[in-house]
Each structure stands twice: as C-alpha cells, then as structure tokens.
Amino acid sequence: MSPRILIIGQGLAGTALAWRLWERAVPLLIVDRDEPHTSSKVAAGLITPITGMRLTVSWRYDVFYREALRFYRACGKRLKQRFFFPRGYVRLLKNEAEIAKWHKRRRDPDMQPFLHRQTPELNAEVIHQPENGFQQRHAAWLDTNAYLEFSRCFFKSLDSSITADVQPADVHDDADAVEWNGQRFSHVIWAQGWSAEKHPLFHWVPFQSALGTILTVKADLQGEKRIVNRGCWLLPRQDSTLRAGSTYEWTFDDPNTPSADQVQKLEATLHSVLKAPAQITATQTAVRPIIKNRQALMGTHPTHPRVAFLNGLGSKGSLRSPWLARHLIEHLLDGTTIDAEMDLQHNSI
Ligand SMILES: Cc1cc2nc3c(=O)[nH]c(=O)nc-3n(C[C@H](O)[C@H](O)[C@H](O)COP(=O)(O)OP(=O)(O)OC[C@H]3O[C@@H](n4cnc5c(N)ncnc54)[C@H](O)[C@@H]3O)c2cc1C
C-alpha cells in the first residue's frame, strides 16, 4: 500500500516524526493520550555542547545541532511562532579538581568551535562565586511546551492529530498493512517514551529510565539571559522566572512523585549558585526515556516489519529528535540503512 503512517505518542520524538512526514507530503495520523506531565512537557529543552562532569563535547553534537537549528527555525516559520532560542551558556567550575580538568581539556581540537573567547563576567550580585567559568557557543533552549502545542494545533487543523490512549492489543499488523480503529496504515511508529517499557513487542529493550525534577523559580536576574551551570543549571525565561534542574532518580515507585531528599538537594544547589533572592513557585517531575548503553534506538521490529520504534532520547530529546526522525522516515520510505549504533534490530535479543 502507499505510505500512510500512524504515530503513537506526541512528545519530542512523535512531533519530529510528524513534521518529517509532512515535509515529504506523506499522510499521517498522530495519536497522543495528552497526559499533563510527560518528559517532553516537563523538559527544560536545553541544548548544550560541553556537558557532564567529564567536560567533553556531547556525542555528534555538531551534526545534531546543525539539523536541530534548521528544523526548529523551519517549524517556527511555518507556524509563525518562535520557540527556539540560541543562548550563551556559562559553565562555572565547582572545585580545584574541575579547574585542573578544564585546563587539560580546553586545548582539545573538538572543543574549539564551542568556546567563546571572552570570559563570562557574571554579575556577582546575582550569582555566587561567578569566577572560574567559561562560556560556550552554539547552545540554545527549546520552549518544548510551545513547540508541542503549536505543532499539535497544526496537525489537528489537517485532521492528522487526535487524542486517544492506544492499546498495543488494538493495533494489528500483517504483511500488507497495519490496522487501528478501523483505519489502515502502511506502518505504525511507537514513539511513546518510557511507557514503551510495558509494550509487549518491545519488552526486551533494556530501558533504564530516570525520574527527573525541575524547579520553577521567581527571581530578578538583573537582565542575565545566559544559561548558567554549577552543579545545577539555571535557565532564565522571558517572564522574570527561571527554571532550575535537574535530578536523576534511577529507582522510583511513582512516576509523579520525586523523593524529598532529591528535591532538597536540588534546592540547596540552586541556592549555592543563585545569590539573588529566589522563591520556588513550582516543582515538575517526569520520566526521561533512557536505554541502557545507547544514545537512542530506532528502526523496525525484527519480526514485524511494519511496526517501527523511536525511543531512548534520554536528556537530549530537543537536540537529537530532528535528526533521528529524518533518518527513521528515510529508512521506512526509501529503505536507507539505519546507523548501526542506533539500529533497533542490531540490539534485539
Ligand atoms: C526533568 C527533565 C528535564 C529534561 N531536560 C531536558 C533538556 O534540558 N533538554 C532536552 O533535550 N531534554 C530534556 N529532557 C528529556 C527529554 O525531554 C526527552 O528526551 C524527551 O522528552 C523524550 O521524548 P519522547 O517523545 O521520546 O517521550 P515523551 O515525552 O514521554 O512522549 C511520549 C508521548 O507518548 C504518549 N503516549 C505514551 N503511550 C501512549 C499510548 N499508548 N497511546 C497514546 N499516547 C501515548 C505520552 O503521553 C507522551 O505524550 C528532560 C526530561 C526531564 C524529565
């Protein structure tokens, strides 16, 4: 049958897939159950090149960033909205060991495109100990809620988006087609985030998802717009609030309830960075879909060729989803090969 694709889940993964199909004029239906707190709705949307304790450039950053920049700008133009904001990113070094590590790393050739020549010069009335930091280039943040919501309205206006909770048992596939809710499709793509842990066709994928919490904080940053990080990151927003985060909890009973201990630690770190008076106005929690030892996985099911999967975006969904979605769609429509490191079939058991 000619291509018509069912996408299940409208987080960052499903939304990027829908846009990639729309760009190629392929009919689609995207179905989401519209939960209030999902990973994509809670996410800060940070896109930052030099991350983590090891102070290294994030995996394939250059390739993913170039694609993300083009993709979000094009979506913004189509929707006449702005949700992608390039931003300076200041990393403050925590202690002598980190400073020593940075002095070793800073000359690495792969770092050079991302280093700003000037020292950051933060306001000492706003940030505690603003010295010992470096500023990064090619960083940004995505207003994920605006991007998801405007995209949803756009696809709804084309009758290509609906709200429903899709049960795996209600989606039938055979050699010819996929069928759901009385409609036929050439493929189904499951892009359902961490809920895929319970999907009977994907139970063997080694998920290791992590609960994460972010704070919303009211504070006057005296015009500071850059993202600042020392132990936790602060993301100034346009409305004199900022977001601060985030925690990683590898074991949890309830996906909506963070441990009090983790939230207290985050609050303490926030106050160790932010000197300006601050009031915490909200706490949001969701589960990041993470696959053990993988940056992401995509492709078709080993024995169900019309059933595809895109998942495991971890804490990099804003950065990587545009590139991953294009590659999965090219695989389904044109038969291109999926990069072995991210191919679901290479990782099946
Ligand atoms: C605290 C926190 C901070 C984060 N910060 C960042 C950050 O700064 N930068 C960044 O890039 N990423 C960040 N992330 C991670 C990022 O958000 C994820 O990589 C991304 O959201 C994963 O997107 P997804 O579409 O795969 O999954 P999800 O966002 O979970 O989307 C899946 C969607 O599928 C729907 N769904 C599931 N099952 C069904 C079903 N059966 N029927 C219908 N619908 C279904 C869900 O309701 C949901 O809407 C953060 C995440 C958290 C939790």
The ligand as an SDF file (V2000), in Angstrom:
LIG
                    3D

 53 58  0  0  0  0  0  0  0  0999 V2000
   13.2400   16.7310   34.3740 C   0  0  0  0  0  0  0  0  0  0  0  0
   13.5800   16.5840   32.9380 C   0  0  0  0  0  0  0  0  0  0  0  0
   14.4460   17.5040   32.3370 C   0  0  0  0  0  0  0  0  0  0  0  0
   14.7840   17.3700   30.9970 C   0  0  0  0  0  0  0  0  0  0  0  0
   15.5640   18.3300   30.4250 N   0  0  0  0  0  0  0  0  0  0  0  0
   15.8710   18.2380   29.1250 C   0  0  0  0  0  0  0  0  0  0  0  0
   16.6330   19.2480   28.4950 C   0  0  0  0  0  0  0  0  0  0  0  0
   17.0120   20.2440   29.0930 O   0  0  0  0  0  0  0  0  0  0  0  0
   16.9260   19.0920   27.1750 N   0  0  0  0  0  0  0  0  0  0  0  0
   16.4770   18.0240   26.4640 C   0  0  0  0  0  0  0  0  0  0  0  0
   16.7540   17.9280   25.2590 O   0  0  0  0  0  0  0  0  0  0  0  0
   15.7720   17.0550   27.0500 N   0  0  0  0  0  0  0  0  0  0  0  0
   15.4570   17.1310   28.3530 C   0  0  0  0  0  0  0  0  0  0  0  0
   14.7150   16.1460   28.9390 N   0  0  0  0  0  0  0  0  0  0  0  0
   14.4940   14.8780   28.2460 C   0  0  0  0  0  0  0  0  0  0  0  0
   13.6200   14.9930   27.0580 C   0  0  0  0  0  0  0  0  0  0  0  0
   12.5110   15.6270   27.4790 O   0  0  0  0  0  0  0  0  0  0  0  0
   13.3500   13.5990   26.4520 C   0  0  0  0  0  0  0  0  0  0  0  0
   14.4640   13.2210   25.7040 O   0  0  0  0  0  0  0  0  0  0  0  0
   12.1210   13.6480   25.5520 C   0  0  0  0  0  0  0  0  0  0  0  0
   11.0650   14.3100   26.1760 O   0  0  0  0  0  0  0  0  0  0  0  0
   11.6650   12.2790   25.1530 C   0  0  0  0  0  0  0  0  0  0  0  0
   10.6190   12.4510   24.2420 O   0  0  0  0  0  0  0  0  0  0  0  0
    9.6990   11.2490   23.7670 P   0  0  0  0  0  0  0  0  0  0  0  0
    8.7990   11.8170   22.7380 O   0  0  0  0  0  0  0  0  0  0  0  0
   10.5450   10.0920   23.4200 O   0  0  0  0  0  0  0  0  0  0  0  0
    8.8840   10.8150   25.0700 O   0  0  0  0  0  0  0  0  0  0  0  0
    7.6840   11.5230   25.8760 P   0  0  0  0  0  0  0  0  0  0  0  0
    7.9370   12.9340   26.0940 O   0  0  0  0  0  0  0  0  0  0  0  0
    7.4590   10.6580   27.0820 O   0  0  0  0  0  0  0  0  0  0  0  0
    6.4680   11.4110   24.8930 O   0  0  0  0  0  0  0  0  0  0  0  0
    5.7270   10.2440   24.7060 C   0  0  0  0  0  0  0  0  0  0  0  0
    4.2900   10.6130   24.4480 C   0  0  0  0  0  0  0  0  0  0  0  0
    3.5750    9.4350   24.1240 O   0  0  0  0  0  0  0  0  0  0  0  0
    2.3430    9.4260   24.8180 C   0  0  0  0  0  0  0  0  0  0  0  0
    1.9190    8.0280   24.9420 N   0  0  0  0  0  0  0  0  0  0  0  0
    2.5590    7.0200   25.5760 C   0  0  0  0  0  0  0  0  0  0  0  0
    1.8900    5.8550   25.4220 N   0  0  0  0  0  0  0  0  0  0  0  0
    0.8050    6.1560   24.6780 C   0  0  0  0  0  0  0  0  0  0  0  0
   -0.2770    5.3820   24.2030 C   0  0  0  0  0  0  0  0  0  0  0  0
   -0.3730    4.0680   24.4760 N   0  0  0  0  0  0  0  0  0  0  0  0
   -1.2530    5.9880   23.4840 N   0  0  0  0  0  0  0  0  0  0  0  0
   -1.1990    7.3150   23.2180 C   0  0  0  0  0  0  0  0  0  0  0  0
   -0.1690    8.0990   23.6610 N   0  0  0  0  0  0  0  0  0  0  0  0
    0.8090    7.5200   24.3730 C   0  0  0  0  0  0  0  0  0  0  0  0
    2.6640   10.1060   26.1360 C   0  0  0  0  0  0  0  0  0  0  0  0
    1.5010   10.5810   26.7670 O   0  0  0  0  0  0  0  0  0  0  0  0
    3.6070   11.2090   25.6510 C   0  0  0  0  0  0  0  0  0  0  0  0
    2.8830   12.3620   25.2670 O   0  0  0  0  0  0  0  0  0  0  0  0
   14.3040   16.2740   30.2590 C   0  0  0  0  0  0  0  0  0  0  0  0
   13.4260   15.3800   30.8360 C   0  0  0  0  0  0  0  0  0  0  0  0
   13.0640   15.5230   32.1610 C   0  0  0  0  0  0  0  0  0  0  0  0
   12.1000   14.5420   32.7780 C   0  0  0  0  0  0  0  0  0  0  0  0
  1  2  1  0
  2  3  1  0
  2 52  2  0
  3  4  2  0
  4  5  1  0
  4 50  1  0
  5  6  2  0
  6  7  1  0
  6 13  1  0
  7  8  2  0
  7  9  1  0
  9 10  1  0
 10 11  2  0
 10 12  1  0
 12 13  2  0
 13 14  1  0
 14 15  1  0
 14 50  1  0
 15 16  1  0
 16 17  1  0
 16 18  1  0
 18 19  1  0
 18 20  1  0
 20 21  1  0
 20 22  1  0
 22 23  1  0
 23 24  1  0
 24 25  2  0
 24 26  1  0
 24 27  1  0
 27 28  1  0
 28 29  2  0
 28 30  1  0
 28 31  1  0
 31 32  1  0
 32 33  1  0
 33 34  1  0
 33 48  1  0
 34 35  1  0
 35 36  1  0
 35 46  1  0
 36 37  1  0
 36 45  1  0
 37 38  2  0
 38 39  1  0
 39 40  1  0
 39 45  2  0
 40 41  1  0
 40 42  2  0
 42 43  1  0
 43 44  2  0
 44 45  1  0
 46 47  1  0
 46 48  1  0
 48 49  1  0
 50 51  2  0
 51 52  1  0
 52 53  1  0
M  END
$$$$
